[in-house]
Amino acid sequence: MIQIFGTLKNFDVKTAQRWFSERRIPVQFVDLKEKEMSRGEFDSVVDAIAREAGSRADAIDQMTDKKSKDYASIAYLDDSDKADKLFENQLKLMKQPICRNGKDKATVGLAQKTWEEWK
């Protein structure tokens, strides 16, 4: 089952939901305002993105919303501290949507080409 993590007000999250809906692909939406990712979910998403990005540090960088007004709180941290800060502040610092297909596949933002392969 594909999961979409994000908030209902985010335009990219709505776009992702519509993309899967139009293709009749069932998804589970997880509203980060109501329930943030568990540590296990977060780590599996980071690991899945790191496989494509090359490293955990690159994955954390991709997952961080650099346009967030809270970005300064994470910008100059060590790589290990960035992961913890991102986990603790998912709603404020994480780029949306995070789409996850099982434990080994995940994307950040709109990634329709990758989602095509998930069908």
N, CA and C of each residue as an Amber inpcrd file, in Angstrom:
protein
   357
   0.8510000  -1.1880000   0.0000000   0.0000000   0.0000000   0.0000000
   0.8890000   1.2410000   0.0000000   0.5530000   2.1760000  -0.8350000
   1.2840000   3.4280000  -0.9220000   0.7560000   4.3920000   0.1400000
   1.6770000   5.0430000   0.8320000   1.3170000   6.0340000   1.8340000
   1.7670000   7.4080000   1.3570000   0.9430000   8.4020000   1.6080000
   1.2930000   9.7890000   1.3280000   1.2960000  10.5190000   2.6670000
   2.4510000  11.0710000   3.0260000   2.5720000  11.8640000   4.2460000
   2.5740000  13.3310000   3.8530000   1.7410000  14.1280000   4.5200000
   1.6880000  15.5550000   4.2190000   0.5200000  16.1950000   4.9500000
   0.1710000  17.3900000   4.4980000  -0.9760000  18.0920000   5.0720000
  -1.9730000  18.3980000   3.9630000  -3.2380000  18.5140000   4.3370000
  -4.2890000  18.7320000   3.3420000  -4.2070000  20.0950000   2.6630000
  -3.5360000  21.0570000   3.2870000  -3.4370000  22.3910000   2.6920000
  -2.3070000  22.5140000   1.6690000  -1.4370000  21.5160000   1.6160000
  -0.2880000  21.5800000   0.7160000  -0.7040000  21.2350000  -0.7120000
  -0.3900000  22.1310000  -1.6480000  -0.7890000  21.9490000  -3.0430000
  -0.1630000  20.6930000  -3.6590000   1.1170000  20.4390000  -3.3740000
   1.7830000  19.2620000  -3.9370000   1.1960000  17.9600000  -3.3940000
   0.7490000  17.9850000  -2.1500000   0.0990000  16.8040000  -1.5660000
  -1.2070000  16.5300000  -2.3090000  -1.9760000  17.5780000  -2.5540000
  -3.2340000  17.4180000  -3.3070000  -2.9670000  16.8860000  -4.7110000
  -1.9070000  17.3790000  -5.3380000  -1.5320000  16.9190000  -6.6770000
  -1.1810000  15.4340000  -6.6520000  -0.4300000  15.0100000  -5.6470000
  -0.0590000  13.5980000  -5.5280000  -1.2990000  12.7250000  -5.3100000
  -2.1840000  13.1710000  -4.4300000  -3.4190000  12.4090000  -4.1870000
  -4.2250000  12.2630000  -5.4710000  -4.3350000  13.3610000  -6.2180000
  -5.0850000  13.3300000  -7.4700000  -4.4210000  12.3910000  -8.4870000
  -3.0800000  12.4170000  -8.5600000  -2.3410000  11.5820000  -9.5100000
  -2.6540000  10.1040000  -9.2580000  -2.5680000   9.6740000  -7.9940000
  -2.8520000   8.2720000  -7.6670000  -4.3290000   7.9430000  -7.8690000
  -5.2020000   8.8700000  -7.5060000  -6.6380000   8.6650000  -7.6430000
  -7.0340000   8.4780000  -9.1100000  -6.4760000   9.3080000  -9.9870000
  -6.8030000   9.2110000 -11.4110000  -6.4030000   7.8670000 -11.9970000
  -5.4110000   7.2230000 -11.4030000  -4.9410000   5.9220000 -11.8910000
  -5.5250000   4.7660000 -11.0810000  -6.4760000   5.1160000 -10.2170000
  -7.1640000   4.1350000  -9.3600000  -6.1820000   3.3050000  -8.5380000
  -5.1320000   3.9770000  -8.0500000  -4.1600000   3.3230000  -7.1860000
  -4.5210000   3.6840000  -5.7420000  -4.8320000   2.6850000  -4.9200000
  -5.2240000   2.9910000  -3.5400000  -4.0410000   3.5350000  -2.7330000
  -4.3140000   4.5480000  -1.9390000  -3.2780000   5.1340000  -1.0880000
  -3.8350000   5.3250000   0.3190000  -2.9310000   5.3920000   1.2650000
  -3.2930000   5.7480000   2.6300000  -2.6980000   7.1290000   2.8690000
  -3.5390000   8.0990000   3.1910000  -3.0620000   9.4440000   3.4640000
  -2.8220000   9.5990000   4.9630000  -1.6440000  10.1010000   5.3190000
  -1.3140000  10.3460000   6.7160000  -1.1120000  11.8530000   6.8710000
  -2.0450000  12.4830000   7.5900000  -1.9870000  13.9250000   7.8100000
  -0.9820000  14.2060000   8.9270000   0.1160000  14.8790000   8.5770000
   1.1580000  15.1520000   9.5580000   0.6890000  16.0620000  10.6950000
  -0.4280000  16.7770000  10.4790000  -0.9580000  17.6050000  11.5720000
  -1.5760000  16.7330000  12.6550000  -2.0710000  15.5570000  12.2540000
  -2.7170000  14.6670000  13.2090000  -1.7710000  13.6050000  13.7560000
  -0.9100000  13.0790000  12.8880000  -0.0290000  11.9790000  13.2950000
   1.2550000  12.0560000  12.4710000   2.3440000  12.3640000  13.1320000
   3.6240000  12.4160000  12.4300000   4.1720000  11.0040000  12.2560000
   5.2030000  10.8720000  11.4260000   5.8300000   9.5690000  11.2060000
   6.4490000   9.0670000  12.5060000   6.3760000   7.7660000  12.6890000
   7.0890000   7.1600000  13.8220000   8.5800000   7.1560000  13.4760000
   9.4200000   6.8750000  14.4470000  10.8610000   6.8390000  14.1870000
  11.1790000   5.7620000  13.1440000  10.5100000   4.6210000  13.2360000
  10.7420000   3.5460000  12.2700000  10.3390000   3.9450000  10.8510000
   9.1780000   4.5810000  10.7190000   8.7250000   5.0500000   9.4040000
   9.6970000   6.0790000   8.8460000  10.0810000   7.0280000   9.6940000
  11.0100000   8.0760000   9.2780000  12.3290000   7.4770000   8.7870000
  12.8840000   6.5580000   9.5710000  14.1640000   5.9390000   9.1950000
  14.0520000   5.1330000   7.9130000  12.9300000   4.4300000   7.7090000
  12.7890000   3.6490000   6.4780000  12.6510000   4.5640000   5.2610000
  11.9890000   5.7080000   5.4260000  11.8830000   6.6780000   4.3310000
  13.2620000   7.2580000   4.0160000  14.0020000   7.6420000   5.0510000
  15.3490000   8.1970000   4.8410000  16.2320000   7.1670000   4.1410000
  16.1870000   5.9180000   4.5910000  17.0050000   4.8700000   3.9740000
  16.6270000   4.6400000   2.5120000  15.3280000   4.6360000   2.2170000
  14.8700000   4.4360000   0.8350000  15.3360000   5.5870000  -0.0620000
  15.2320000   6.8010000   0.4230000  15.6610000   7.9610000  -0.3670000
  17.1830000   7.9740000  -0.4880000  17.8780000   7.5370000   0.5620000
  19.3440000   7.4910000   0.5430000  19.8680000   6.5280000  -0.5190000
  19.1170000   5.4490000  -0.7970000  19.5430000   4.5210000  -1.8420000
  19.6520000   5.2250000  -3.1880000  18.7410000   6.1290000  -3.4650000
  18.7550000   6.8950000  -4.7160000  19.7060000   8.0910000  -4.6310000
  19.7240000   8.7510000  -3.4650000  20.4850000   9.9950000  -3.3060000
  21.9750000   9.7510000  -3.1040000  22.3230000   8.5880000  -2.5750000
  23.7290000   8.2820000  -2.3630000  24.1380000   8.1830000  -0.9070000
  23.5000000   8.9510000  -0.0260000  23.8430000   8.8850000   1.3930000
  22.6640000   9.3710000   2.2380000  22.7120000   9.0490000   3.5230000
  21.6630000   9.5260000   4.4390000  21.6640000  11.0460000   4.5150000
  22.8610000  11.6420000   4.4930000  22.9610000  13.1060000   4.5630000
  22.2810000  13.7430000   3.3570000  22.4880000  13.1600000   2.1670000
  21.8290000  13.6790000   0.9560000  20.3180000  13.4930000   1.0340000
  19.8850000  12.3610000   1.6060000  18.4530000  12.0980000   1.7520000
  17.8170000  13.1210000   2.6850000  18.4650000  13.3920000   3.8070000
  17.9440000  14.3830000   4.7620000  17.8800000  15.7460000   4.0920000
  18.9000000  16.0570000   3.3030000  18.9250000  17.3410000   2.5850000
  17.7470000  17.4400000   1.6130000  17.4690000  16.3580000   0.8870000
  16.3380000  16.3510000  -0.0560000  15.0030000  16.4860000   0.6760000
  14.9050000  15.9200000   1.8530000  13.6540000  15.9220000   2.5990000
  13.3910000  17.2520000   3.3130000  14.4200000  18.0780000   3.4390000
  14.2870000  19.3360000   4.1720000  13.7380000  20.4270000   3.2700000
  12.7120000  21.1040000   3.7460000  12.0930000  22.2080000   3.0050000
  12.9070000  23.4810000   3.2430000  13.7050000  23.8310000   2.2500000
  14.5880000  24.9900000   2.3870000  13.8350000  26.3200000   2.3220000
  12.5640000  26.2640000   1.9350000  11.7460000  27.4850000   1.8860000
  11.0080000  27.7340000   3.2020000  11.1070000  26.7840000   4.1040000
  10.4200000  26.9120000   5.3940000  11.0020000  28.0670000   6.2010000
  10.1300000  28.7570000   6.9060000  10.6120000  29.8690000   7.7440000
  11.4630000  29.3480000   8.9020000  11.3600000  28.0560000   9.2160000
  12.1530000  27.4490000  10.2830000  13.4410000  26.7980000   9.7760000
  13.7520000  26.9610000   8.4910000  14.9320000  26.3140000   7.8970000
  16.2290000  26.7100000   8.6010000  16.3280000  27.9400000   9.0730000
  17.5500000  28.3980000   9.7370000  17.8920000  27.5410000  10.9530000
  16.8810000  26.9460000  11.5790000  17.1290000  26.1300000  12.7710000
  17.8360000  24.8180000  12.4490000  17.8830000  24.4390000  11.1700000
  18.4950000  23.1620000  10.7760000  19.6700000  23.3660000   9.8120000
  19.7440000  24.5070000   9.1770000  20.6910000  24.7350000   8.0880000
  22.1490000  24.5000000   8.4630000  22.5480000  24.8670000   9.6510000
  23.9670000  24.8110000   9.9950000  24.3170000  23.6980000  10.9860000
  23.3960000  22.7620000  11.1410000  23.6510000  21.6420000  12.0590000
  24.5170000  20.5880000  11.3850000  25.1160000  19.7450000  12.1920000
  25.8260000  18.5550000  11.7410000  24.8460000  17.6140000  11.0540000
  25.3150000  16.7450000  10.1890000  24.4050000  15.8430000   9.4700000
  23.5800000  14.9690000  10.4180000  24.2170000  14.4410000  11.4800000
  23.4690000  13.5700000  12.4070000  22.4160000  14.3710000  13.1740000
  22.7480000  15.6130000  13.5170000  21.7900000  16.4530000  14.2330000
  20.6330000  16.8800000  13.3220000  20.9200000  17.0290000  12.0240000
  19.8690000  17.4200000  11.0780000  18.7640000  16.3690000  11.0370000
  19.1480000  15.0990000  11.0300000  18.1510000  14.0140000  10.9820000
  17.2420000  14.0760000  12.2080000  17.8430000  14.2640000  13.3800000
  17.0380000  14.3400000  14.6060000  16.1270000  15.5620000  14.6000000
  16.6500000  16.6920000  14.1630000  15.8690000  17.9410000  14.1310000
  14.7000000  17.7980000  13.1400000  14.9680000  17.1790000  11.9790000
  13.9180000  16.9730000  10.9770000  12.8360000  16.0400000  11.5280000
  13.2600000  14.9730000  12.2110000  12.2900000  14.0440000  12.7970000
  11.4220000  14.7480000  13.8380000  12.0350000  15.5800000  14.6570000
  11.3120000  16.2700000  15.7330000  10.3780000  17.3670000  15.2200000
  10.6560000  17.8970000  14.0200000   9.8790000  19.0120000  13.4740000
   9.3670000  18.7050000  12.0680000   8.7570000  17.5330000  11.9080000
   8.3230000  17.0810000  10.5860000   7.3820000  18.0730000   9.9140000
   6.4490000  18.5750000  10.6620000   5.4350000  19.4690000  10.0960000
   6.0490000  20.7710000   9.5890000   7.0050000  21.3080000  10.3140000
   7.5860000  22.6000000   9.9630000   8.7390000  22.5130000   8.9680000
   9.4920000  21.4030000   8.9790000  10.7360000  21.3580000   8.2130000
  10.7580000  20.3860000   7.0380000   9.7870000  19.4810000   6.9690000
   9.8500000  18.4550000   5.9330000   9.1370000  18.8830000   4.6630000
   9.7950000  18.6270000   3.5430000   9.2030000  18.8860000   2.2360000
   8.0650000  17.8810000   2.0280000   7.0010000  18.3160000   1.3840000
   5.8330000  17.4540000   1.1630000   5.5220000  17.3470000  -0.3230000
   4.9050000  16.2830000  -0.7460000   4.5490000  15.0780000  -0.0090000
   5.7270000  14.1140000   0.0930000   5.6740000  13.2720000   1.0930000
   6.5600000  12.1180000   1.1900000   5.6790000  10.9360000   0.8120000
   6.0390000  10.2430000  -0.2480000   5.2720000   9.0690000  -0.6840000
   6.1240000   7.8320000  -0.4450000   5.5110000   6.8240000   0.1350000
   6.2380000   5.6130000   0.4740000   5.4960000   4.3980000  -0.0680000
   6.2500000   3.5200000  -0.7040000   5.7020000   2.2810000  -1.2350000
   6.4480000   1.1400000  -0.5560000   5.8460000   0.5830000   0.4760000
   6.5270000  -0.4460000   1.2490000   7.6520000   0.1700000   2.0650000
   8.5980000  -0.6460000   2.4600000   9.6910000  -0.1480000   3.2910000
  10.9000000   0.2780000   2.4740000  10.9450000  -0.1160000   1.2050000
  12.1820000   0.1270000   0.4600000  12.0730000   1.1660000  -0.6590000
  10.9070000   1.7880000  -0.8350000  10.7510000   2.7990000  -1.8870000
  10.0730000   4.0340000  -1.3080000  10.6430000   5.2030000  -1.6210000
  10.0450000   6.4520000  -1.1400000  10.4900000   7.6040000  -2.0450000
   9.6510000   8.6400000  -2.0850000   9.9790000   9.8450000  -2.8450000
   9.6480000  11.0740000  -2.0030000  10.2930000  12.1710000  -2.3670000
  10.0320000  13.4660000  -1.7360000   9.5520000  14.4020000  -2.8270000
   8.4680000  15.1350000  -2.5410000   7.9340000  16.0530000  -3.5440000
   7.1920000  15.2890000  -4.6270000   6.9380000  15.9710000  -5.7290000
   6.2250000  15.3410000  -6.8440000   7.2060000  14.5300000  -7.6810000
   6.9350000  13.2530000  -7.8310000   7.8450000  12.3470000  -8.5380000
   7.0600000  11.3680000  -9.3920000   6.2770000  11.9160000 -10.3120000
   5.3830000  11.0820000 -11.1110000   6.1170000   9.9990000 -11.8970000
   7.3220000  10.2870000 -12.3950000   8.0660000   9.2710000 -13.1630000
   8.3840000   8.0570000 -12.2890000   8.7540000   8.3050000 -11.0620000
   9.0260000   7.2010000 -10.1390000   7.7450000   6.4760000  -9.7880000
   6.6750000   7.2250000  -9.5440000   5.3960000   6.5990000  -9.1960000
   4.9000000   5.7020000 -10.3220000   5.1750000   6.0600000 -11.5740000
   4.7730000   5.2290000 -12.7180000   5.3270000   3.8140000 -12.5580000
   6.5570000   3.7010000 -12.0380000   7.1980000   2.4090000 -11.8710000
   6.5840000   1.6030000 -10.7310000   5.8480000   2.2680000  -9.8350000
   5.2610000   1.5960000  -8.6830000   3.9780000   0.8460000  -9.0170000
   3.3870000   1.1270000 -10.1660000   2.0900000   0.5220000 -10.4960000
   2.1610000  -0.9740000 -10.5650000
